[in-house]
């Protein structure tokens, strides 16, 4: 068939039109898809941006709980140093773990990860805290560096660390009862730590002036070297005599400074939970005990100072004394008339009671009050127990008190009163902070005459040379002292096989510098056939302490001197 030009042209036009129509539809669909994709990306970016803005706002406005926690952990404390500048307590930086529950994305994941690193935590408690809507919660305070690194590596959102000050005690338990301890918030709980909080540090912290800044160290009167010696000798004695507790005190008689004080069992302030254990209490200032025959020192001084008894007087100790339905006897009675020095070195209950009666009951109560033995002793430490006095200060009570029964005082009170008897008669309140002799003279109170003090030094020395204190003697140091063996009370009755022994001493007796007191609770005989009296255990403890500590205190031995008592008319 023959086709004309017009026909051919028409067919070509028909063929082109369908192709153009198909191409037009494909282009529109593509554009629509592009617009949808663009809208989706815009939406996603807007969502991410909104979340970032929200997080940024949360960072800029942390919760009040977080701010409060940050303020509390920033508080620092001054170093504590001994009299020679040795560090007793200092701050170190540590990390504490917290959470912001609102930022936790997966509680289960967070709990699982934390329990792997910190298995000591309670999983239920951690989950409950993370499930809360609180702005800030503590998870664990004072992490070790290893623990902090392990938690950090978990990469958990909403889990963070705050750097805070943790108290560190380089000497551990050596001076725990003096230095004291702090709680998890670095606030003082016991000892000098609590004292400085109450004096000035607490106010600075409340005002925000103690936040993360260095402060001048606080110096205490203790000598860390002597403190170590005292504690070491107490530990040895407890082991040697199978005792349950012990106390040791070294007191400067010219200033009232506590150079050393140890009470065993003690505690390590780096492990603050130990401080709560009842058996680790500070027996030196926080416990009251019947001191036994040590109290005869005060009765003798009272009688001599009253003028009603002289050093040359004698008293009949031939027979026991009956009073108030009770019989007063001597432990190792001589059954004869005894002079005042013999009453002291033989530790006669009968002779001591008769010296008290010659002086007067009212005088006894007044004199013990003058020495601070009937009221609570005030020191920088918060642990100061009140003495236990008899409900009725009648004749029987006065007689038993004269030889150390029926009245309970702290070992520190005993040492302080003894210092006044040997230093010339001046009572000085004890202090755990440095005090000069000039300051002490302004604070001191004359409680006995210098002459009475001189006689007491003579009796102290005589007892070490010829009496129950022989095992305390240290060549060259003219040690003097008085033993005390007190039966313990159980169920209202004295128990003969349980004793609390003590030895109250001073050295050198020609010019005393230090009082040394040791107390040992329930000592057993060192070996079969040997007694367990104070002369056998508490006295040797004093000798060992003086032998080691005296050179550290600058007291040099003088050999060839002190073999005889101090001269006195007798």
C-alpha positions in Angstrom: 0.0 0.0 0.0 1.3 3.4 -0.9 1.4 6.0 1.9 1.3 9.6 1.3 3.5 12.1 3.1 0.7 13.3 5.2 0.0 9.8 6.4 3.6 9.2 7.3 3.8 12.4 9.3 0.6 11.6 11.2 2.0 8.2 12.2 5.2 9.7 13.5 3.3 12.2 15.5 1.2 9.4 17.0 4.3 7.4 18.0 6.0 10.4 19.7 3.0 11.3 21.9 2.8 8.2 24.0 6.6 8.4 24.8 6.2 11.9 25.9 3.3 11.1 28.2 5.1 8.2 29.9 8.2 10.4 30.6 6.1 13.1 32.2 4.6 10.7 34.8 8.0 9.3 36.0 9.4 12.7 36.7 6.6 13.7 39.0 6.8 10.6 41.1 10.5 11.0 41.6 10.1 14.6 42.8 7.4 13.5 45.3 9.7 10.9 46.8 12.5 13.4 47.1 10.3 15.8 49.0 9.2 13.1 51.4 12.8 12.1 52.1 13.8 15.7 52.7 10.9 16.1 55.1 11.9 13.0 57.0 15.5 14.1 57.3 14.4 17.5 58.5 12.2 15.9 61.1 15.0 13.7 62.4 17.4 16.6 62.6 14.9 18.7 64.4 14.3 15.8 66.9 18.0 15.4 67.5 18.5 19.1 67.9 15.6 19.4 70.3 17.1 16.6 72.4 20.5 18.3 72.4 18.9 21.6 73.5 17.0 19.8 76.3 20.2 18.1 77.5 22.1 21.3 77.3 19.4 23.0 79.4 19.6 20.2 81.9 23.4 20.6 82.2 23.0 24.3 82.7 20.5 23.8 85.4 21.5 20.9 87.6 19.2 19.7 90.3 19.4 21.4 93.7 20.3 18.0 95.2 23.3 17.8 93.0 24.4 21.3 93.9 23.9 20.5 97.6 26.0 17.3 97.3 28.8 19.1 95.5 28.9 21.8 98.2 29.0 19.3 101.0 31.8 17.1 99.5 34.0 20.0 98.7 34.7 20.9 102.4 38.3 20.3 103.4 40.0 19.9 106.8 43.3 21.1 108.1 46.2 18.6 108.6 46.8 17.4 112.2 50.4 17.2 113.2 52.2 16.1 116.4 54.5 18.3 118.4 57.4 17.5 116.1 55.5 18.2 112.9 54.7 14.5 112.0 51.4 14.2 110.1 48.6 12.5 112.0 45.7 13.3 109.7 45.4 14.7 106.2 43.0 15.0 103.3 43.3 13.0 100.1 41.1 13.2 97.0 38.7 10.4 96.2 35.8 9.7 93.8 32.3 9.1 95.0 29.7 7.6 92.6 26.3 9.2 92.0 23.4 8.9 89.6 20.9 11.2 88.0 17.9 8.8 87.5 16.2 11.0 84.9 19.1 10.5 82.6 19.3 6.8 82.9 18.3 5.2 79.6 18.3 1.5 80.6 17.9 0.8 84.4 18.5 -2.9 83.9 21.7 -2.4 82.0 22.9 0.1 84.6 22.2 -2.1 87.6 23.8 -5.1 85.9 27.0 -3.2 85.1 27.3 -1.6 88.5 26.8 -4.9 90.3 29.7 -6.5 88.3 32.1 -3.7 89.5 30.6 -3.1 92.9 29.2 -6.4 94.2 29.1 -5.2 97.7 26.2 -2.9 96.8 22.6 -4.1 97.4 21.1 -4.6 93.9 17.5 -3.9 95.1 18.6 -0.6 96.7 20.5 0.4 93.5 17.5 -0.4 91.3 15.1 1.5 93.5 17.3 4.6 93.4 17.8 4.4 89.7 14.0 3.9 89.1 13.2 7.1 91.1 12.6 10.4 89.5 15.1 12.2 91.8 17.5 14.6 90.2 20.5 13.2 92.2 21.2 10.0 94.3 24.4 8.7 95.9 25.3 5.2 94.9 28.7 4.7 96.8 31.0 7.1 98.6 34.8 6.9 98.5 35.6 4.5 95.7 39.1 3.2 95.2 40.8 4.3 92.0 40.4 0.9 90.5 36.7 0.9 91.2 36.3 4.4 89.7 38.1 3.3 86.5 36.0 0.2 86.1 32.7 2.1 86.5 33.9 4.8 84.1 34.7 2.1 81.5 31.0 1.0 81.6 30.1 4.2 79.9 26.6 4.4 81.5 24.6 7.6 80.8 23.4 9.3 84.0 26.2 7.8 86.1 29.0 10.2 87.3 31.6 11.0 89.9 32.2 13.8 92.4 35.6 14.4 93.7 35.6 14.9 97.5 38.1 15.0 100.4 38.6 11.7 102.3 40.4 11.8 105.7 43.6 9.7 105.8 45.5 8.7 109.0 49.0 7.6 108.2 49.6 6.2 111.7 46.5 4.1 111.6 45.5 3.1 115.2 48.6 4.5 116.9 46.9 7.6 118.1 43.3 6.9 117.2 41.7 7.9 120.5 43.5 11.3 120.5 43.2 12.2 116.8 39.7 10.9 116.5 37.8 10.2 113.3 35.3 11.7 110.8 32.2 10.6 109.1 31.7 10.0 105.4 31.0 13.7 105.0 34.4 14.6 106.6 32.7 16.0 109.7 34.5 15.2 113.1 33.0 12.4 115.2 35.5 11.9 118.0 38.8 13.2 119.4 40.5 16.3 118.2 38.7 16.0 114.9 35.4 16.8 116.6 37.0 19.4 118.9 38.2 21.6 116.0 34.8 21.3 114.3 33.1 22.7 117.4 35.8 25.4 118.0 36.0 27.0 114.5 36.0 24.6 111.5 32.3 23.9 111.5 31.5 27.6 111.3 33.9 28.1 108.4 32.3 25.2 106.6 28.8 26.6 107.2 29.9 30.0 105.8 31.6 28.3 102.8 35.1 29.4 103.7 36.5 25.9 104.0 35.6 24.6 100.5 38.6 23.0 98.8 41.2 25.3 100.2 44.3 24.6 102.2 44.4 25.6 105.8 47.1 25.9 108.4 47.8 22.6 110.2 46.6 22.1 113.7 49.3 20.9 116.1 48.7 18.7 119.1 50.8 18.2 122.2 51.3 14.5 121.6 54.7 13.1 120.6 54.1 10.4 118.0 57.3 8.6 119.0 56.4 8.3 122.6 52.8 7.5 121.7 54.1 4.5 119.7 56.3 3.4 122.6 53.3 3.5 125.0 51.0 1.6 122.7 53.7 -1.0 121.9 54.4 -1.7 125.6 50.6 -2.0 126.3 50.3 -4.5 123.5 53.2 -6.5 124.8 51.8 -6.5 128.3 48.4 -7.6 127.2 49.9 -10.5 125.4 52.3 -11.4 128.2 49.7 -11.2 131.0 46.7 -12.4 128.9 44.8 -9.2 129.8 41.6 -7.9 128.2 42.5 -4.2 128.1 45.1 -1.7 129.1 45.7 2.1 129.4 48.9 4.2 129.3 49.3 7.9 129.9 52.4 10.2 129.8 51.6 13.7 131.1 53.9 16.7 131.4 53.7 17.8 135.0 55.0 21.3 134.3 52.5 22.2 131.5 49.7 19.7 131.7 50.3 18.5 128.1 49.2 15.0 127.3 52.4 13.7 125.6 50.9 10.2 125.0 47.7 8.4 125.7 46.7 4.9 124.6 43.8 2.8 125.4 43.6 -0.8 124.1 41.7 -2.3 122.4 41.8 0.7 120.1 40.6 1.3 116.6 42.0 2.5 113.2 40.3 5.8 112.3 40.7 4.8 108.6 38.1 2.2 109.4 35.5 4.3 111.1 33.1 1.4 111.7 35.6 0.1 114.4 35.0 3.3 116.5 31.4 2.2 117.1 32.5 -1.1 118.7 31.8 -0.9 122.5 35.0 -2.7 123.5 37.2 -0.1 121.7 36.1 2.9 123.9 38.6 5.4 125.2 39.1 4.0 128.7 41.7 6.8 129.5 39.1 9.6 129.6 35.8 7.9 128.8 35.9 5.1 131.3 35.7 5.3 135.2 37.2 2.7 137.4 38.1 2.0 141.0 41.8 2.7 141.1 42.6 0.7 144.2 45.6 1.5 146.3 46.7 4.3 143.9 44.2 6.4 145.9 46.3 6.0 149.0 48.6 8.6 147.4 45.8 11.2 147.6 44.8 10.2 151.1 48.4 10.5 152.3 48.8 13.9 150.6 45.6 15.1 152.2 46.6 14.0 155.7 50.0 15.6 155.4 48.8 18.8 153.9 46.1 19.2 156.6 48.7 19.5 159.3 46.9 16.9 161.4 49.3 14.1 160.3 53.1 14.4 160.1 55.7 12.4 158.3 57.0 11.1 161.7 53.6 10.0 163.0 52.6 6.3 163.4 49.3 4.4 163.4 48.3 1.1 164.9 47.7 -1.5 162.2 47.7 -4.4 164.5 44.1 -5.3 164.2 41.4 -5.0 161.4 38.9 -2.2 161.6 35.1 -2.8 161.9 32.9 -0.2 160.4 29.3 -0.3 159.1 29.2 -4.1 159.4 32.3 -4.5 157.3 35.9 -5.5 158.2 38.9 -3.6 156.8 42.1 -5.6 156.7 45.5 -5.5 155.0 46.4 -7.6 152.0 49.9 -8.5 153.5 49.5 -7.1 157.0 52.5 -6.4 159.2 50.3 -6.6 162.3 52.1 -3.8 164.1 52.3 -0.1 164.5 53.4 1.5 161.2 54.9 4.9 160.4 53.5 7.0 157.6 56.2 6.0 155.1 55.6 2.3 156.1 51.9 2.7 155.6 52.6 4.0 152.1 55.2 1.4 151.0 53.4 -1.5 152.6 50.1 -0.2 151.2 48.2 -0.6 154.5 44.5 -0.2 154.3 44.2 0.0 158.0 46.8 2.7 158.4 45.5 4.7 155.5 41.9 4.6 156.8 43.2 5.8 160.2 45.1 8.7 158.6 41.8 9.7 156.9 39.9 9.5 160.1 42.5 11.7 161.8 42.0 14.3 159.0 38.2 14.2 158.8 35.5 13.0 156.4 34.6 16.5 155.3 38.2 17.3 154.7 38.5 14.2 152.5 35.5 15.2 150.3 36.8 18.8 150.0 40.4 17.6 149.2 39.4 15.2 146.5 37.2 17.9 145.0 40.1 20.3 145.1 42.1 17.7 143.0 39.3 17.4 140.5 38.5 13.8 141.4 34.8 14.4 142.1 33.7 16.2 139.0 33.9 15.6 135.3 37.3 16.4 133.8 37.3 18.9 131.0 39.6 18.2 128.0 39.5 18.9 124.3 38.3 15.4 123.7 34.5 14.9 123.9 34.9 11.6 125.6 35.1 12.6 129.3 33.3 10.4 131.8 31.8 11.7 135.1 33.2 10.1 138.3 31.0 7.6 140.2 30.7 8.8 143.8 29.1 7.0 146.8 25.4 7.8 147.4 26.2 8.6 151.0 29.6 10.0 152.0 29.5 8.5 155.5 32.2 7.0 157.6 32.3 3.6 155.9 32.3 5.2 152.4 35.1 7.6 153.5 37.2 4.8 154.9 36.9 2.6 151.7 37.5 5.7 149.5 40.7 6.3 151.4 42.3 3.2 149.9 40.5 3.4 146.5 37.2 1.6 146.8 33.8 3.0 146.5 34.8 5.8 144.1 35.4 5.5 140.4 37.4 8.0 138.3 39.0 8.1 134.9 42.7 7.2 134.6 43.3 10.7 133.2 41.9 12.3 136.3 44.2 10.1 138.4 47.3 11.2 136.4 46.3 14.9 136.5 45.9 14.8 140.3 49.2 13.0 140.7 51.0 15.6 138.7 49.9 18.3 141.2 51.3 16.2 144.0 54.8 16.0 142.5 55.2 19.3 140.6 55.2 21.5 143.7 51.4 21.5 144.3 50.0 23.1 141.2 46.9 21.6 139.6 46.9 22.0 135.8 44.0 21.1 133.6 45.3 18.6 131.0 45.5 19.7 127.4 46.0 17.8 124.1 47.2 21.0 122.5 50.6 22.7 123.0 51.0 24.8 126.1 54.1 26.6 127.4 55.2 26.7 131.0 54.4 30.4 131.1 50.8 29.8 130.1 50.6 26.9 132.6 51.7 29.2 135.4 48.8 31.6 134.6 46.3 28.7 134.5 47.6 26.7 137.5 45.9 26.4 140.9 47.8 25.7 144.1 46.2 22.7 145.8 48.9 21.5 148.2 51.9 23.2 149.7 55.4 22.8 148.1 56.5 21.0 151.3 53.8 18.4 151.0 54.7 17.9 147.4 58.4 17.4 148.4 57.3 14.7 150.9 55.2 12.9 148.3 58.1 12.8 146.0 60.1 11.2 148.8 57.4 8.6 149.4 57.1 7.8 145.7 60.8 7.2 145.4 60.9 5.2 148.6 58.2 2.9 147.3 60.2 2.1 144.2 63.4 1.4 146.2 61.9 -0.6 149.1 58.2 -1.2 148.4 55.9 -2.6 145.8 57.2 -0.5 142.9 60.7 -2.1 142.6 60.1 -3.5 139.1 59.4 0.0 137.7 62.9 1.3 138.5 65.1 2.4 135.6 68.8 3.1 136.4 69.6 6.8 136.1 66.0 8.1 136.1 65.0 8.1 139.8 61.5 6.7 139.2 58.9 6.9 141.9 55.4 5.6 142.1 52.5 3.8 143.8 50.9 0.5 142.9 47.2 -0.2 142.9 45.4 -3.6 142.7 41.6 -3.3 142.7 39.3 -6.3 142.6 36.6 -5.9 139.9 32.9 -5.9 140.8 30.5 -8.4 139.2 26.8 -8.5 140.2 27.4 -6.1 143.0 30.2 -8.1 144.6 34.0 -7.9 144.5 35.5 -10.8 142.6 38.8 -12.0 144.0 40.2 -13.5 140.8 39.5 -10.5 138.5 41.6 -7.4 139.1 42.4 -4.1 137.5 46.0 -3.2 138.3 47.7 0.2 138.0 50.9 1.9 138.7 51.0 5.7 139.1 54.5 7.0 138.7 56.7 10.1 138.0 60.3 10.7 137.0 62.9 12.0 137.7 61.8 12.4 141.4 64.3 15.1 142.3 62.7 17.4 139.7 59.7 15.6 138.1 59.0 16.1 134.4 56.5 13.5 133.6 53.8 11.4 135.2 53.4 7.9 133.7 50.3 5.9 134.5 49.6 2.3 133.4 46.4 0.3 133.9 46.0 -3.3 133.0 42.6 -5.1 133.1 42.3 -8.7 134.3 46.0 -9.7 134.0 47.0 -13.3 134.6 50.1 -14.5 136.3 53.1 -14.5 133.9 53.9 -18.0 134.9 52.9 -20.6 137.4 53.7 -19.7 141.0 54.0 -15.9 140.3 51.4 -13.4 141.5 49.3 -11.1 139.3 49.4 -8.0 141.5 50.3 -4.5 140.2 53.9 -4.8 141.3 54.3 -7.8 139.0 52.7 -6.3 135.8 51.7 -2.6 135.9 55.0 -1.5 137.5 57.2 -3.3 134.9 55.1 -1.7 132.1 56.0 1.8 133.5 59.7 0.9 133.6 59.7 -0.3 130.0 57.9 2.9 128.9 60.4 5.2 130.7 63.4 3.2 129.5 62.4 3.7 125.9 60.7 7.1 125.9 62.7 9.2 128.3 65.6 9.9 125.9 63.0 10.9 123.2 61.7 13.4 125.7 65.1 14.9 126.3 65.5 13.4 129.8 69.0 12.0 130.0 69.9 9.4 132.6 72.2 10.3 135.5 74.0 7.2 136.6 75.2 7.0 140.1 72.4 9.2 141.4 69.0 8.3 142.9 70.1 5.2 144.6 68.7 6.6 147.9 65.5 8.4 148.5 65.3 12.2 148.4 66.7 13.7 151.6 64.0 14.6 154.1 63.9 14.8 157.9 62.4 11.5 159.1 
